[in-house]
Amino acid sequence: METKAKQAIAVAKDKMQKAVDFLETELQAVRAGKANPAMLNNINVDYYGTKTPLTQVSSVTSPDARTILIQPWEKNMIGPIEKAIMAANIGFNPQNNGETVRISVPPLTEERRKDLVKQCKQEGETARVSIRNTRRDTIDSIKKMQKDGLSEDLAKDFEAEVQKITDDFNKKVDGILEKKEKEIMTV
């Protein structure tokens, strides 16, 4: 029973880590006024009739804080890349010079910054809910194990360990959100 409980805690840790990783991935796509190639991660380009991620048909870089430069592998992809960026409706206006597509990232207004912070906090709350659900499921399984023969003292110890792990992951979420909010609000 004891090893089963330890396995349940290891699985819970893994699930909580995945929630934190997902939060970090989601927050990368939130633009903070600085040009970041990750802003275009969710854009798919029509590549000969197949929807293909932008990063698989071009090189996406950020030469400075206000510009994203897209260098397609094939020149005939410039049109579809521009179309895909416009269709994504993320507030960018791509320009091409025949060889590359350049995006100027406009500075954010104070109101837009506050909206982005609110959006980030919602993402953070989603991660917290996932972490809490994992905690609840793990504690429920430990209680079941207790009914099946796990000693009460061990069950309490395992529940305390699960709570400590949950608190640690919630602190990680808070740290990630704090860092992103600072990044967004910095002009």
Secondary structure as GFF3:
##gff-version 3
##sequence-region A 1 187
A	DSSP	alpha_helix	2	28	.	.	.	ID=ss1
A	DSSP	three_ten_helix	37	40	.	.	.	ID=ss2
A	DSSP	beta_strand	44	47	.	.	.	ID=ss3
A	DSSP	beta_strand	50	53	.	.	.	ID=ss4
A	DSSP	three_ten_helix	54	56	.	.	.	ID=ss5
A	DSSP	beta_strand	58	64	.	.	.	ID=ss6
A	DSSP	beta_strand	67	72	.	.	.	ID=ss7
A	DSSP	three_ten_helix	75	77	.	.	.	ID=ss8
A	DSSP	alpha_helix	78	88	.	.	.	ID=ss9
A	DSSP	beta_strand	94	96	.	.	.	ID=ss10
A	DSSP	beta_strand	101	104	.	.	.	ID=ss11
A	DSSP	alpha_helix	110	147	.	.	.	ID=ss12
A	DSSP	alpha_helix	152	185	.	.	.	ID=ss13
###
